[in-house]
């Protein structure tokens, strides 16, 4: 498996999502992840990494709470978004099944603005997820 902080190149993140404000680093306590801090506030960032099974992800973000299944290059993909009024952020995630026990995970946190919606954040996330998935070696 590609190390989480090597999945995306800085130039790729910058060209798709805008300026980064520091080096990528794993989330505390989650070595299978990597977060790129983005311009736009202390909570703005892009995450790559590996997660639990597709079934477990879908159970964590159920359809009743806005989760939905789509296909990405023939792989089952679970998508979800959450808006936090308290933090004034929109968080979207994608978990692509890459084996029976593992998903390739991406996430994006953006500050709420007048023209930023869950739909626009999810579209930004997909612009990163699809090429990154295609660049991963077969498992």
C-alpha positions in Angstrom: 0.0 0.0 0.0 1.1 3.5 -0.7 1.8 5.4 2.5 -1.0 7.8 3.2 1.1 11.0 3.0 2.4 9.9 -0.4 -1.0 9.3 -2.0 -1.3 12.9 -3.2 1.4 15.3 -4.4 1.4 18.8 -3.1 1.1 20.2 -6.7 -2.0 18.0 -7.2 -3.7 19.3 -4.0 -2.8 22.9 -4.8 -4.1 22.7 -8.4 -7.4 21.2 -7.4 -8.1 22.6 -3.9 -6.0 25.7 -3.5 -3.1 26.7 -1.3 -1.8 24.4 1.4 -0.7 26.0 4.7 1.7 23.3 5.9 3.1 19.9 5.3 0.8 16.8 5.4 0.6 14.8 8.5 -1.4 11.9 9.9 -4.4 12.6 12.1 -3.4 12.1 15.7 -4.0 8.5 16.6 -4.7 7.5 13.0 -1.5 6.5 11.3 -3.4 5.2 8.2 -4.4 8.8 7.4 -2.8 12.0 6.1 -4.2 15.5 6.3 -3.2 18.4 4.1 -4.0 21.7 5.8 -5.7 24.1 3.4 -6.0 27.9 3.2 -9.3 28.9 4.7 -9.1 28.4 8.4 -7.6 26.1 11.0 -10.2 23.4 10.3 -9.9 23.5 6.5 -8.1 20.4 5.1 -8.0 17.5 2.7 -7.6 13.9 4.0 -6.3 10.8 2.3 -5.8 7.3 3.7 -7.2 3.9 4.4 -10.2 3.0 6.4 -12.4 0.2 7.6 -14.6 -2.0 5.5 -17.2 -0.5 3.1 -20.0 -2.0 5.3 -18.6 -0.4 8.4 -18.3 3.0 6.7 -21.9 2.8 5.5 -23.0 1.9 9.0 -21.2 4.9 10.4 -22.7 7.3 7.9 -26.1 5.7 7.1 -28.4 6.7 4.3 -30.9 8.1 6.8 -28.2 10.7 7.6 -27.5 11.5 4.0 -25.0 8.8 3.1 -25.3 7.3 -0.4 -23.6 4.7 -2.5 -22.2 5.3 -5.9 -19.7 3.5 -8.1 -16.2 4.9 -8.8 -14.5 3.0 -11.7 -16.5 0.0 -10.8 -15.7 0.1 -7.1 -18.5 0.7 -4.5 -18.1 4.1 -3.0 -19.9 5.5 0.0 -20.3 9.3 0.1 -21.5 11.6 2.9 -21.4 15.2 3.9 -22.1 17.0 7.2 -22.6 20.7 7.9 -21.6 22.0 11.3 -23.3 25.2 12.2 -21.3 25.5 15.4 -17.9 25.3 13.5 -19.3 26.8 10.3 -17.8 24.0 8.2 -18.9 21.5 5.6 -17.2 18.1 5.8 -17.5 15.5 3.0 -16.0 12.1 2.8 -15.7 9.3 0.3 -14.8 5.7 1.0 -14.0 3.5 -2.0 -14.0 -0.3 -1.4 -10.5 -1.6 -2.4 -10.7 -5.0 -0.6 -13.2 -6.8 1.6 -11.7 -5.3 4.7 -10.4 -1.9 3.5 -11.5 1.3 1.9 -9.5 4.1 0.3 -10.8 7.2 2.1 -10.7 10.9 1.1 -12.2 13.8 3.0 -12.5 17.5 2.7 -13.4 20.2 5.3 -14.2 23.6 4.0 -15.6 26.7 5.7 -19.2 27.6 4.9 -19.5 30.6 2.5 -22.4 32.1 0.6 -21.6 30.0 -2.6 -20.2 26.9 -0.9 -22.7 24.0 -0.3 -22.4 20.3 0.4 -22.8 19.8 -3.3 -19.9 22.0 -4.2 -17.6 20.5 -1.5 -18.5 17.0 -2.6 -17.7 17.9 -6.3 -14.3 19.2 -5.1 -13.7 16.0 -3.2 -14.5 13.9 -6.2 -12.1 15.9 -8.4 -9.4 14.6 -6.0 -10.7 11.1 -5.2 -11.0 9.7 -8.7 -7.5 10.5 -10.0 -5.9 9.4 -6.7 -7.8 6.1 -6.8 -6.7 5.5 -10.3 -3.0 6.1 -9.3 -3.1 3.5 -6.5 -1.4 0.2 -7.3 -3.8 -2.8 -7.5 -4.2 -4.6 -4.2 
